[in-house]
Amino acid sequence: MIEDIELEALINDVYEYYGFDFGSYSRASLKRRVSRVFYLDGFKHFHEFLSKVRTDPDYCKRMIDEITVNVTEMFRDPSFYLVLRNEILPLLGTKPFIRIWHAGCSTGEEVYSMAIMLKELGLLHKSILYATDINAAVLETAKSGIFPLRMIKDYADNYRDSGGQQDFSDYYIANYGFAKFSEELSEKMVFSQHNLVSDTSFNEFDLILCRNVLIYFDNNLQKRVVNLFDDSLAVLGFLALGTKETIKYSISQTKYKQFEREKIWRKIKE
């Protein structure tokens, strides 16, 4: 494992040379991820690693991509998707148009999960799904809608556990060990790079999902990001976070009401 002082040197250099700010990331998870890249890439001494980061922009970009990848899966936490399917999306379905933001979408599995549910509820035609991530490499995967076939059995189980009634294989074509999901789903998606640390609100949304991203940030940055979501959420819109995340310490509790058992809050006033 790299030393704390080495991690701070890396954070400072990445900011100074490339303007990319890891200063508010949780040190424990950042240390684990940087150490993993350091050892995988075969470095013996930290000063060699730091020199490579400073002098090779392509290497630095790849390192940033490696340490900002969040693991995801389709219909992750089926009970969460069951509440979305049965209670939240039908409420949003009364609106003439539905705007959804998947913040920190990673490789896009959760965005495709959402599109499948919207289609089954007859709402996809009037929805648009904005999917953003800091990491350009994962956005390319998400745009392609191509996922490893070996994962599909688990995804199909999650789909059924989250209330899915159709044949899951209707949504993709299997080829050479991969599953390519239908373009009917992806044509309702807009993918773009967005940095939750430094970028601002870019639209008003009815539902914002940012699951298992805030756990990597320190308290001040969590507060900043929750306020960014608040600025971006319509009144009576919903905010969904990961199982270990909360808005409790970030924003006035009188503005939000927690929905059911899941980490979903409804904005009840401006």
LOROBA-599566 format. One record per residue: residue in one letter; x, y, z of N, C-alpha, C in turn; residue number from 1. Coordinates in Angstrom, 2 decimals, decimal comma, always signed. Each point is the difference from the previous one (the first is absolute). Layout:
<nodes>
resn/neast/nnorth/nup/caeast/canorth/caup/ceast/cnorth/cup/resi
a/X/Y/Z/X/Y/Z/X/Y/Z/NUM
...
</nodes>
This chain:
<nodes>
resn/neast/nnorth/nup/caeast/canorth/caup/ceast/cnorth/cup/resi
m/+0,86/-1,20/+0,00/-0,86/+1,20/+0,00/+0,90/+1,25/+0,00/1
i/-0,36/+0,99/-0,81/+0,80/+1,23/-0,02/-0,21/+0,78/+1,30/2
e/+0,94/+0,88/+0,31/-0,06/+0,78/+1,24/-0,93/+1,21/-0,16/3
d/-0,51/+0,50/+1,14/-0,88/+1,18/-0,01/+0,67/+1,20/-0,67/4
i/+1,27/+0,22/+0,34/+0,72/+1,16/-0,52/+0,18/-0,11/-1,52/5
e/+0,14/-1,24/-0,49/+0,11/-0,23/-1,44/-1,32/+0,30/-0,71/6
l/-1,08/-0,43/+0,65/-1,32/+0,27/-0,57/-0,24/+1,51/-0,12/7
e/+0,37/+0,75/+1,04/-0,19/+1,46/-0,03/+0,83/+0,63/-1,14/8
a/+1,23/-0,51/-0,20/+0,85/+0,51/-1,09/-0,67/-0,25/-1,36/9
l/-0,59/-1,18/-0,15/-0,69/-0,33/-1,25/-1,21/+0,92/-0,21/10
i/-0,80/+0,18/+1,04/-1,19/+0,87/-0,08/+0,42/+1,41/-0,43/11
n/+1,06/+0,52/+0,63/+0,47/+1,36/-0,32/+0,50/+0,10/-1,44/12
d/+0,77/-1,00/-0,43/+0,56/+0,05/-1,35/-1,08/-0,15/-1,08/13
v/-0,94/-0,89/+0,22/-1,08/-0,19/-1,00/-0,79/+1,30/-0,13/14
y/-0,20/+0,69/+1,12/-0,72/+1,27/-0,05/+0,83/+1,08/-0,69/15
e/+1,28/+0,07/+0,37/+0,87/+1,04/-0,54/+0,25/-0,18/-1,50/16
y/+0,24/-1,23/-0,42/+0,35/-0,26/-1,40/-1,22/-0,12/-0,92/17
y/-1,10/-0,52/+0,55/-1,15/-0,33/-0,87/-1,32/+0,64/+0,44/18
g/+0,01/+0,67/+1,15/-1,21/+0,69/+0,46/-1,09/-0,93/+0,50/19
f/+0,37/-1,23/+0,28/-0,98/-1,00/+0,44/+0,10/-0,13/+1,52/20
d/-1,11/+0,24/+0,71/+0,06/+0,15/+1,45/-0,51/-1,23/+0,75/21
f/+0,92/-0,77/+0,56/-0,37/-1,13/+0,85/+0,03/+0,38/+1,48/22
g/+0,18/+1,29/+0,29/+0,21/+0,45/+1,38/-1,13/-0,35/+0,95/23
s/-1,23/-0,12/-0,52/-1,15/-0,26/+0,88/-0,47/-1,45/-0,05/24
y/+0,78/-0,85/-0,64/-0,35/-1,42/-0,03/+0,37/-0,65/+1,34/25
s/-0,76/-0,98/+0,41/+0,31/-0,77/+1,20/+1,40/-0,61/-0,14/26
r/+0,88/+0,30/+0,97/+1,39/-0,44/-0,12/+0,13/-1,53/+0,00/27
a/-0,81/-0,67/+0,79/+0,14/-1,46/+0,12/-0,24/-0,70/-1,33/28
s/-1,10/+0,36/-0,68/-0,31/-0,69/-1,27/+0,97/+0,45/-1,10/29
l/+0,40/+1,28/+0,04/+0,94/+0,50/-1,01/+1,35/-0,72/+0,14/30
k/+0,42/-0,18/+1,24/+1,28/-0,68/+0,27/-0,03/-1,44/-0,54/31
r/-1,10/-0,69/+0,24/-0,14/-1,38/-0,50/+0,08/-0,04/-1,52/32
r/-0,71/+0,93/-0,65/-0,08/-0,02/-1,46/+1,33/+0,39/-0,65/33
v/+0,66/+1,03/+0,56/+1,30/+0,41/-0,53/+1,03/-1,12/+0,21/34
s/-0,02/-0,61/+1,17/+0,94/-1,10/+0,29/-0,19/-1,13/-1,00/35
r/-1,25/-0,30/-0,33/-0,29/-1,07/-0,95/+0,64/+0,30/-1,37/36
v/-0,17/+1,25/-0,48/+0,60/+0,40/-1,29/+1,53/-0,07/+0,08/37
f/+0,55/+0,50/+1,10/+1,46/+0,03/+0,22/+0,59/-1,42/-0,14/38
y/-0,63/-0,97/+0,65/+0,55/-1,37/-0,03/-0,32/-0,71/-1,31/39
l/-1,20/+0,20/-0,53/-0,37/-0,64/-1,27/+0,93/+0,45/-1,13/40
d/+0,39/+1,28/+0,03/+0,86/+0,53/-1,07/+1,49/-0,25/+0,26/41
g/+0,28/-0,74/+1,07/+1,35/-0,51/+0,20/+1,02/+1,00/+0,54/42
f/-0,47/+1,07/+0,64/+0,95/+0,97/+0,57/+0,61/-0,55/+1,30/43
k/+1,27/+0,29/+0,20/+0,69/-0,40/+1,25/+0,14/+1,19/+0,95/44
h/+0,20/+1,19/-0,59/+0,24/+1,19/+0,83/-1,03/+1,08/-0,36/45
f/-0,49/+0,67/+1,06/-1,06/+0,98/-0,22/+0,45/+1,17/-0,87/46
h/+1,28/+0,42/+0,14/+0,46/+1,17/-0,77/-0,05/-0,30/-1,51/47
e/+0,18/-1,27/-0,39/-0,09/-0,37/-1,43/-1,45/+0,14/-0,49/48
f/-0,90/-0,47/+0,84/-1,44/+0,09/-0,30/-0,42/+1,47/-0,15/49
l/+0,43/+0,84/+0,96/-0,36/+1,42/-0,01/+0,58/+0,69/-1,23/50
s/+1,21/-0,35/-0,35/+0,65/+0,59/-1,17/-0,77/-0,36/-1,28/51
k/-0,44/-1,25/-0,09/-0,79/-0,47/-1,16/-1,31/+0,79/-0,09/52
v/-0,65/+0,20/+1,13/-1,26/+0,76/+0,03/+0,23/+1,44/-0,46/53
r/+1,07/+0,61/+0,47/+0,29/+1,41/-0,35/+0,33/+0,18/-1,47/54
t/+0,76/-0,95/-0,56/+0,58/+0,23/-1,33/-0,77/-0,67/-1,14/55
d/-0,95/-0,87/+0,34/-0,71/-0,75/-1,04/-1,51/+0,20/+0,15/56
p/-0,56/+1,01/-0,70/-1,43/+0,30/+0,15/-0,91/-1,19/-0,31/57
d/+0,41/-0,84/-0,97/-0,83/-1,17/-0,33/-0,03/-0,98/+1,17/58
y/+1,16/-0,18/+0,63/+0,05/-0,90/+1,15/-0,85/+0,56/+1,14/59
c/+0,10/+1,30/+0,22/-0,77/+0,62/+1,09/-1,50/-0,18/-0,25/60
k/-0,40/+0,19/-1,25/-1,43/-0,16/-0,34/-0,45/-1,43/+0,29/61
r/+0,86/-0,97/-0,39/-0,37/-1,40/+0,24/-0,06/-0,30/+1,50/62
m/+0,93/+0,58/+0,77/-0,02/-0,20/+1,46/-1,29/+0,57/+0,60/63
i/-0,37/+1,21/-0,47/-1,24/+0,62/+0,51/-1,20/-0,88/-0,34/64
d/-0,01/-0,52/-1,24/-1,09/-0,91/-0,39/-0,06/-1,22/+0,92/65
e/+1,18/-0,57/+0,29/+0,06/-1,19/+0,86/-0,54/+0,28/+1,40/66
i/+0,35/+1,16/+0,55/-0,39/+0,23/+1,40/-1,38/+0,64/+0,15/67
t/-0,63/+0,34/-1,13/-1,37/+0,54/+0,11/-1,06/-0,97/-0,52/68
v/+0,37/-1,24/-0,30/-1,00/-0,98/-0,45/-0,79/-0,49/+1,20/69
n/-1,32/+0,07/-0,06/-0,84/-0,57/+1,05/-0,67/-1,26/-0,51/70
v/+0,02/-1,03/+0,83/-0,58/-1,28/-0,40/-1,52/+0,12/+0,00/71
t/-0,63/-0,57/-1,00/-1,46/+0,10/-0,10/-0,55/-1,26/-0,64/72
e/-1,32/-0,14/+0,02/-0,64/-1,14/-0,67/-1,44/+0,38/-0,33/73
m/-0,63/-0,77/-0,86/-1,39/+0,30/-0,36/-0,93/-0,40/+1,15/74
f/-0,98/+0,87/+0,26/-1,00/-0,23/+1,06/+0,67/-0,34/+1,34/75
r/+1,09/+0,71/+0,28/+0,72/-0,21/+1,27/-0,92/+0,35/+1,16/76
d/-0,05/-0,83/+1,03/-0,94/+0,16/+1,12/-1,44/-0,04/-0,53/77
p/-0,49/-1,19/-0,35/-1,33/-0,10/-0,62/-1,13/+0,67/+0,80/78
s/+0,12/+0,01/+1,34/-1,08/+0,61/+0,80/-0,12/+1,50/-0,30/79
f/+1,14/+0,63/-0,29/+0,01/+1,42/-0,38/-0,76/+0,19/-1,32/80
y/+0,28/-0,87/-0,97/-0,66/+0,11/-1,31/-1,49/-0,32/+0,08/81
l/-0,34/-0,86/+0,95/-1,43/-0,34/+0,19/-0,78/+1,24/+0,45/82
v/+0,60/+0,79/+0,92/-0,65/+1,24/+0,46/-0,08/+1,01/-1,16/83
l/+1,07/+0,11/-0,80/-0,04/+0,88/-1,17/-1,12/-0,41/-0,94/84
r/-0,05/-1,30/-0,31/-0,97/-0,52/-0,98/-1,44/+0,18/+0,47/85
n/-0,24/-0,32/+1,27/-1,39/-0,05/+0,47/-0,51/+1,31/+0,55/86
e/+0,91/+0,86/+0,50/-0,49/+1,19/+0,69/+0,49/+1,31/-0,60/87
i/+1,26/+0,08/-0,38/+0,54/+1,30/-0,39/-0,23/+0,31/-1,47/88
l/+0,32/-0,95/-0,87/-0,19/+0,27/-1,43/-1,48/+0,22/-0,36/89
p/-0,95/-0,74/+0,59/-1,41/+0,32/-0,29/-0,39/+1,44/+0,40/90
l/+0,59/+0,50/+1,11/-0,26/+1,40/+0,38/+0,56/+0,95/-1,05/91
l/+1,21/-0,27/-0,47/+0,61/+0,86/-1,02/-0,73/-0,15/-1,33/92
g/-0,64/-1,13/-0,19/-0,70/-0,27/-1,26/-1,17/+0,94/-0,27/93
t/-0,45/+0,72/+1,02/-1,10/+0,96/-0,19/+0,50/+1,29/-0,66/94
k/+1,32/+0,17/-0,07/+0,56/+1,22/-0,61/+0,05/-0,15/-1,53/95
p/-0,05/+1,13/-0,71/+0,04/-0,09/-1,47/+1,36/-0,47/-0,52/96
f/+1,07/+0,22/+0,79/+1,34/-0,35/-0,44/+0,82/-0,32/+1,25/97
i/+0,87/-1,00/-0,07/+0,76/-0,42/+1,18/+1,50/+0,14/-0,28/98
r/+0,67/+0,77/+0,84/+1,45/+0,15/-0,12/+0,69/-0,70/+1,17/99
i/+0,92/-0,88/-0,34/+0,70/-0,79/+1,03/+1,51/+0,21/-0,17/100
w/+0,68/+0,17/+1,14/+1,47/+0,15/-0,04/+0,64/-1,13/+0,79/101
h/+0,81/-0,82/-0,68/+0,85/-1,00/+0,65/+1,38/+0,64/+0,16/102
a/+0,31/+0,45/+1,20/+1,29/+0,68/+0,25/+1,01/-1,04/+0,49/103
g/+1,18/+0,01/-0,61/+0,98/-1,05/+0,32/-0,48/-1,34/-0,53/104
c/-0,37/-0,01/-1,30/-0,70/-1,17/-0,58/+0,93/-1,18/-0,26/105
s/+1,30/+0,21/+0,08/+0,99/-1,05/-0,27/-0,28/-0,63/-1,38/106
t/+0,04/-1,33/-0,09/-0,13/-0,66/-1,31/-1,44/-0,11/-0,50/107
g/-0,95/+0,56/+0,76/-1,35/+0,19/-0,55/-1,05/-1,05/+0,29/108
e/+0,36/-1,04/+0,77/-0,97/-1,08/+0,23/-1,29/+0,52/+0,65/109
e/+0,13/+0,96/+0,92/-1,20/+0,49/+0,69/-0,85/+0,88/-0,92/110
v/+0,63/+0,63/-0,98/-0,76/+0,83/-0,95/-0,86/-0,90/-0,90/111
y/+0,58/-1,10/-0,44/-0,76/-0,96/-0,82/-1,11/-0,66/+0,83/112
s/+0,27/-0,25/+1,27/-1,04/-0,55/+0,89/-1,20/+0,95/+0,06/113
m/+0,29/+1,29/+0,16/-1,05/+1,01/+0,07/-0,80/+0,04/-1,31/114
a/+0,71/-0,02/-1,13/-0,67/+0,06/-1,30/-0,94/-1,20/-0,19/115
i/+0,44/-1,17/+0,45/-0,84/-1,21/-0,11/-1,28/+0,18/+0,82/116
m/+0,13/+0,50/+1,22/-1,19/+0,21/+0,84/-0,94/+1,03/-0,61/117
l/+0,57/+1,10/-0,51/-0,83/+1,04/-0,62/-0,76/-0,56/-1,20/118
k/+0,67/-0,83/-0,79/-0,65/-0,62/-1,17/-1,17/-0,88/+0,46/119
e/+0,24/-0,80/+1,03/-1,06/-0,91/+0,46/-1,18/+0,74/+0,62/120
l/+0,26/+1,21/+0,51/-1,09/+0,81/+0,57/-0,64/+0,92/-1,04/121
g/+0,47/-0,11/-1,25/-0,55/+0,85/-1,07/+0,41/+1,45/+0,10/122
l/+1,17/+0,27/+0,62/+0,44/+1,39/+0,23/+1,27/+0,38/-0,75/123
l/+0,64/-0,97/-0,66/+1,29/+0,29/-0,62/-0,12/+1,06/-1,09/124
h/-1,09/-0,02/-0,75/-0,16/+0,93/-1,12/+0,01/+1,46/+0,45/125
k/-0,36/+0,25/+1,26/-0,04/+1,41/+0,47/+1,06/+0,26/+1,08/126
s/+1,04/-0,80/-0,03/+1,09/+0,16/+0,98/+1,31/+0,29/-0,70/127
i/+0,88/+0,70/+0,72/+1,38/+0,13/-0,47/+0,92/-0,27/+1,19/128
l/+1,01/-0,84/-0,23/+0,91/-0,41/+1,07/+1,37/+0,62/-0,26/129
y/+0,39/+0,92/+0,87/+1,34/+0,59/-0,08/+0,91/-0,86/+0,88/130
a/+1,10/-0,45/-0,59/+0,92/-0,86/+0,75/+1,38/+0,63/-0,05/131
t/+0,55/+0,31/+1,17/+1,28/+0,71/+0,05/+0,99/-0,73/+0,89/132
d/+1,28/+0,20/-0,32/+1,07/-0,54/+0,83/+1,24/+0,85/-0,25/133
i/+0,91/-0,01/+0,95/+1,25/+0,73/-0,13/+0,94/-0,74/-0,96/134
n/-0,26/-1,30/-0,17/+0,93/-0,92/-0,65/-0,43/-0,25/-1,45/135
a/+0,80/+0,51/-0,95/-0,35/-0,10/-1,42/-0,04/-1,45/-0,49/136
a/+0,89/-0,83/+0,54/+0,08/-1,40/-0,46/-1,28/-0,77/+0,32/137
v/-0,53/+0,18/+1,21/-1,23/-0,74/+0,35/-1,20/+0,51/-0,80/138
l/+0,01/+1,28/-0,34/-1,11/+0,55/-0,81/-0,04/-0,65/-1,38/139
e/+1,16/-0,31/-0,56/+0,04/-0,68/-1,31/-0,67/-1,37/+0,10/140
t/+0,30/-0,73/+1,07/-0,66/-1,31/+0,22/-1,50/+0,19/+0,14/141
a/-0,39/+1,00/+0,81/-1,43/+0,24/+0,22/-0,72/+0,33/-1,30/142
k/+0,61/+0,85/-0,83/-0,61/+0,36/-1,29/-0,21/-1,21/-0,89/143
s/+0,95/-0,93/+0,04/-0,06/-1,16/-0,90/-1,14/-0,94/+0,38/144
g/-0,38/-0,03/+1,29/-1,05/-0,92/+0,44/+0,42/-1,45/-0,11/145
i/+1,31/-0,26/+0,05/+0,52/-1,37/-0,14/+0,61/-0,45/+1,32/146
f/-0,52/-1,11/+0,52/+0,45/-0,51/+1,30/+0,35/-1,49/-0,11/147
p/+0,91/-0,50/+0,87/+0,41/-1,41/-0,10/-1,17/-0,95/+0,23/148
l/-0,10/-0,98/-0,87/-1,09/-0,97/+0,07/+0,02/-0,78/+1,31/149
r/+1,21/-0,20/+0,57/+0,10/-0,77/+1,24/-0,75/+0,66/+1,16/150
m/-0,25/+1,33/-0,12/-0,71/+0,72/+1,07/-1,52/-0,10/-0,16/151
i/-0,45/-0,40/-1,18/-1,42/+0,15/-0,33/-0,91/-0,87/+0,87/152
k/+0,45/-1,18/+0,40/-0,85/-0,84/+0,84/-0,31/+0,72/+1,32/153
d/+1,05/+0,59/+0,62/-0,22/+0,76/+1,24/-0,93/+1,19/-0,24/154
y/+0,21/+0,69/-1,13/-0,85/+1,15/-0,31/-1,46/-0,42/-0,20/155
a/-0,19/-1,15/-0,65/-1,36/-0,49/-0,23/-0,67/-0,37/+1,32/156
d/+0,78/-0,58/+0,93/-0,55/-0,31/+1,33/-0,39/+1,29/+0,73/157
n/+0,89/+1,00/-0,04/-0,30/+1,30/+0,62/-1,26/+0,60/-0,61/158
y/-0,10/-0,09/-1,32/-1,15/+0,55/-0,73/-1,30/-0,64/+0,50/159
r/+0,00/-1,32/+0,13/-1,21/-0,68/+0,48/-0,31/+0,38/+1,44/160
d/+1,07/+0,07/+0,84/-0,21/+0,35/+1,42/-0,48/+1,43/+0,17/161
s/+0,23/+0,85/-1,02/-0,43/+1,40/+0,10/-1,35/+0,22/-0,68/162
g/-0,71/-1,09/-0,28/-1,35/+0,13/-0,53/-0,12/-0,16/-1,50/163
g/+1,09/-0,34/-0,68/-0,05/-0,17/-1,46/-0,79/-1,24/-0,39/164
q/-0,87/+0,14/-0,98/-0,89/-1,10/-0,39/+0,29/-0,55/-1,39/165
q/+0,77/+0,76/-0,82/+0,23/-0,40/-1,38/+1,14/-1,01/-0,07/166
d/+0,28/-0,47/-1,18/+1,18/-0,83/-0,22/+1,18/+0,96/-0,15/167
f/+0,95/-0,04/+0,93/+1,10/+0,97/+0,02/+0,81/-0,04/-1,31/168
s/+0,06/-1,17/-0,62/+0,79/-0,14/-1,24/-0,59/+0,77/-1,18/169
d/-1,24/+0,48/+0,14/-0,61/+0,84/-1,06/+0,74/+1,33/-0,15/170
y/+0,74/+0,40/+1,04/+0,59/+1,34/+0,01/+1,41/+0,06/-0,60/171
y/+0,57/-1,16/-0,32/+1,37/+0,02/-0,53/+0,21/-1,08/-1,05/172
i/+1,06/+0,17/-0,77/+0,43/-1,03/-0,95/+1,35/-0,52/+0,50/173
a/+0,13/-1,32/+0,10/+1,24/-0,61/+0,49/+0,91/-0,31/-1,18/174
n/+1,29/+0,32/+0,16/+0,97/-0,19/-1,08/+1,42/-0,05/+0,55/175
y/+0,74/-1,03/-0,33/+1,43/-0,09/+0,38/+0,26/+0,30/+1,48/176
g/-0,82/-0,54/+0,88/+0,25/+0,18/+1,43/-0,47/+1,33/+0,56/177
f/-0,70/+0,79/-0,83/-0,52/+1,29/+0,48/-1,49/+0,11/-0,28/178
a/-0,67/+0,86/+0,77/-1,41/+0,30/-0,23/-0,10/+1,46/-0,39/179
k/-0,60/+0,26/-1,17/-0,20/+1,39/-0,43/-1,46/+0,36/+0,21/180
f/-0,21/+1,03/+0,81/-1,37/+0,38/+0,34/-0,63/+0,85/-1,10/181
s/-1,32/-0,10/-0,07/-0,78/+0,61/-1,08/+0,20/+1,51/-0,11/182
e/+0,09/+0,47/-1,25/+0,14/+1,45/-0,23/-1,27/+0,76/+0,33/183
e/-1,11/-0,70/+0,09/-1,24/+0,65/+0,44/+0,20/+0,58/+1,41/184
l/+0,84/-0,66/+0,80/+0,30/+0,49/+1,35/+1,00/+1,15/-0,07/185
s/+1,10/-0,21/-0,75/+1,09/+1,00/+0,03/-0,36/+1,29/-0,72/186
e/-0,98/-0,04/-0,90/-0,32/+1,26/-0,71/-0,67/+1,02/+0,92/187
k/-0,41/-0,43/+1,20/-0,57/+0,95/+0,97/+1,04/+0,47/+1,02/188
m/+1,27/-0,33/-0,26/+1,07/+0,34/+0,96/+0,94/+1,05/-0,58/189
v/+0,45/+0,90/+0,87/+1,03/+0,99/-0,37/+1,16/-0,20/+0,96/190
f/+1,17/-0,37/-0,54/+1,18/-0,24/+0,83/+0,96/+1,19/-0,10/191
s/+0,51/+0,45/+1,15/+1,02/+1,06/-0,07/+0,86/+0,00/+1,25/192
q/+1,20/+0,56/-0,17/+0,93/+0,10/+1,13/-0,47/+1,12/+0,93/193
h/+0,00/-0,27/+1,29/-0,38/+1,01/+0,99/+0,75/-0,33/+1,28/194
n/+0,59/+1,01/+0,59/+0,79/-0,17/+1,22/-0,80/+0,54/+1,18/195
l/-0,44/-0,89/+0,88/-0,81/+0,42/+1,15/+0,78/+0,91/+0,95/196
v/+1,33/-0,08/-0,06/+0,84/+0,82/+0,88/-0,01/+1,45/-0,43/197
s/+0,02/+0,24/-1,31/+0,22/+1,38/-0,47/-1,07/+0,56/-0,94/198
d/-0,83/-0,86/-0,59/-0,98/+0,50/-0,98/-1,32/+0,39/+0,68/199
t/-0,80/+0,77/-0,73/-1,24/+0,53/+0,58/-1,22/-0,75/-0,57/200
s/-1,16/+0,44/+0,46/-1,27/-0,57/-0,48/-0,18/+0,33/-1,48/201
f/-0,61/-0,92/-0,77/-0,16/+0,26/-1,43/-1,43/-0,19/-0,49/202
n/-0,95/-0,31/+0,91/-1,39/-0,17/-0,41/-0,84/-0,16/+1,26/203
e/-1,32/-0,10/-0,19/-0,88/-0,32/+1,13/-0,55/-1,40/-0,22/204
f/+0,04/-0,82/+1,06/-0,35/-1,41/-0,13/-1,14/-0,40/+0,94/205
d/-0,70/-1,07/-0,40/-1,08/-0,56/+0,82/+0,51/-1,12/+0,90/206
l/+1,10/-0,61/-0,41/+0,60/-1,08/+0,78/+1,52/+0,05/-0,22/207
i/+0,74/+0,03/+1,11/+1,47/-0,04/-0,07/+0,46/-1,24/+0,76/208
l/+0,84/-0,80/-0,64/+0,57/-1,18/+0,65/+1,52/+0,15/+0,05/209
c/+0,55/-0,17/+1,19/+1,46/+0,03/+0,15/+0,31/-1,00/+1,10/210
r/+0,14/-1,26/-0,40/+0,08/-1,08/+0,98/+1,44/-0,49/+0,17/211
n/+0,45/+0,03/+1,24/+1,34/-0,51/+0,34/+1,13/+0,80/-0,64/212
v/-0,19/+1,32/-0,06/+1,07/+0,91/-0,44/+0,43/+0,88/+1,18/213
l/-0,99/+0,51/+0,75/+0,31/+0,91/+1,12/+0,88/-0,64/+1,06/214
i/-0,06/-1,33/+0,13/+0,81/-0,68/+1,02/+1,50/+0,21/-0,23/215
y/+0,37/+0,40/-1,23/+1,42/+0,24/-0,30/+0,43/+1,43/+0,30/216
f/-0,95/+0,86/+0,43/+0,30/+1,42/+0,23/+0,04/+0,31/+1,49/217
d/+0,73/+1,05/+0,37/-0,03/+0,42/+1,40/-1,28/+0,79/+0,28/218
n/-0,22/+0,35/+1,28/-1,29/+0,61/+0,39/-0,29/+1,31/-0,73/219
n/+1,02/+0,84/-0,17/-0,22/+1,29/-0,66/-0,42/-0,18/-1,45/220
l/+0,66/-0,93/-0,68/-0,34/-0,23/-1,40/-1,38/-0,67/-0,12/221
q/-0,32/-0,89/+0,92/-1,35/-0,60/+0,00/-1,06/+1,09/+0,09/222
k/+0,26/+0,95/+0,89/-0,95/+1,12/+0,19/-0,13/+0,81/-1,29/223
r/+1,14/+0,27/-0,66/+0,00/+0,78/-1,24/-0,81/-0,73/-1,09/224
v/+0,22/-1,30/-0,09/-0,67/-0,78/-1,05/-1,50/-0,10/+0,27/225
v/-0,37/-0,23/+1,25/-1,44/-0,06/+0,32/-0,67/+1,34/-0,32/226
n/+0,70/+1,10/+0,25/-0,57/+1,32/-0,34/-0,08/+0,21/-1,51/227
l/+0,95/-0,56/-0,74/-0,08/+0,03/-1,47/-1,25/-0,77/-0,46/228
f/-0,26/-1,15/+0,61/-1,20/-0,77/-0,35/-1,27/+0,78/+0,37/229
d/+0,04/+0,65/+1,15/-1,15/+0,80/+0,42/-0,30/+1,11/-1,02/230
d/+1,06/+0,65/-0,47/-0,15/+1,05/-1,02/-0,56/-0,56/-1,31/231
s/+0,22/-1,28/-0,23/-0,35/-0,61/-1,29/-1,33/-0,75/+0,04/232
l/-0,62/-0,07/+1,18/-1,20/-0,82/+0,16/-1,26/+0,85/+0,05/233
a/-0,99/-0,39/-0,80/-1,28/+0,70/+0,01/-0,71/-0,26/+1,34/234
v/-0,86/+0,93/+0,40/-0,84/-0,25/+1,18/-0,88/-1,22/-0,30/235
l/-0,12/-0,87/+0,99/-0,70/-1,29/-0,09/+0,79/-1,05/-0,80/236
g/+1,27/+0,35/-0,33/+0,88/-0,99/-0,62/+0,64/-0,88/+1,06/237
f/+0,70/-1,03/-0,45/+0,58/-1,00/+0,91/+1,52/-0,07/-0,16/238
l/+0,67/-0,22/+1,13/+1,45/-0,21/+0,02/+0,26/-1,37/+0,59/239
a/+0,79/-0,83/-0,71/+0,31/-1,35/+0,46/+1,50/-0,16/+0,18/240
l/+0,40/-0,47/+1,20/+1,42/-0,22/+0,30/+0,24/-1,48/+0,31/241
g/+1,28/-0,33/+0,27/+0,36/-1,39/+0,31/-0,38/-0,38/+1,42/242
t/+0,09/-1,29/+0,29/-0,50/-0,53/+1,28/+0,71/+0,59/+1,22/243
k/+1,27/+0,44/-0,16/+0,74/+0,54/+1,16/+0,06/+1,53/-0,04/244
e/-0,82/+0,63/-0,82/+0,09/+1,46/-0,18/-1,26/+0,70/+0,52/245
t/+0,15/+1,27/+0,33/-1,12/+0,77/+0,54/+0,13/+1,48/-0,37/246
i/-1,14/+0,71/+0,06/+0,06/+1,47/-0,17/-0,11/+0,69/+1,36/247
k/-0,11/-0,81/+1,05/-0,34/+0,50/+1,33/+0,86/+1,18/+0,47/248
y/+1,32/-0,07/-0,26/+0,90/+1,03/+0,54/+0,33/+1,07/-1,02/249
s/-0,66/-0,06/-1,16/+0,40/+0,87/-1,10/-0,99/+1,10/-0,32/250
i/-1,25/-0,18/+0,38/-1,01/+0,95/-0,47/-1,17/+0,04/+0,99/251
s/-0,73/+1,10/-0,02/-1,13/+0,17/+0,93/-1,01/-1,16/-0,15/252
q/-0,28/-0,65/+1,12/-0,90/-1,15/-0,02/-1,46/+0,37/-0,26/253
t/-0,31/+1,30/+0,12/-1,39/+0,40/-0,24/-0,33/+0,00/-1,49/254
k/+1,03/-0,01/-0,86/-0,24/+0,04/-1,46/-0,27/-1,38/-0,58/255
y/+0,39/-1,06/+0,74/-0,06/-1,36/-0,54/-0,71/-0,96/+0,94/256
k/-0,64/-0,98/-0,62/-0,67/-1,04/+0,78/+0,52/-1,34/-0,51/257
q/+0,49/-0,83/+0,93/+0,52/-1,30/-0,45/-1,15/-0,89/-0,43/258
f/+0,22/-0,71/-1,09/-1,05/-0,78/-0,63/+0,19/-1,47/+0,32/259
e/-0,99/-0,57/+0,68/+0,03/-1,45/+0,27/+1,27/-0,42/+0,73/260
r/+0,42/-1,23/-0,27/+1,15/-0,57/+0,73/+1,32/+0,27/-0,70/261
e/-0,06/+0,36/-1,26/+1,24/+0,15/-0,79/+0,60/+1,39/+0,19/262
k/+1,24/+0,17/-0,51/+0,68/+1,30/+0,10/-0,47/+0,91/-1,14/263
i/-1,29/+0,37/+0,11/-0,63/+0,86/-1,01/-0,71/+1,12/+0,75/264
w/+0,24/+1,23/-0,44/-0,62/+1,15/+0,65/-0,82/+0,78/-1,02/265
r/-1,13/+0,55/+0,44/-0,80/+0,85/-0,87/+0,15/+1,45/+0,44/266
k/+0,24/+0,87/-0,96/+0,14/+1,44/+0,30/-1,40/+0,58/+0,14/267
i/-0,33/+0,45/+1,20/-1,38/+0,45/+0,21/-0,18/+1,52/-0,07/268
k/+1,14/+0,72/+0,04/-0,12/+1,45/-0,25/+1,33/+0,57/-0,46/269
e/-0,07/+1,17/-0,65/+1,21/+0,64/-0,57/+0,91/+0,52/+1,10/270
</nodes>
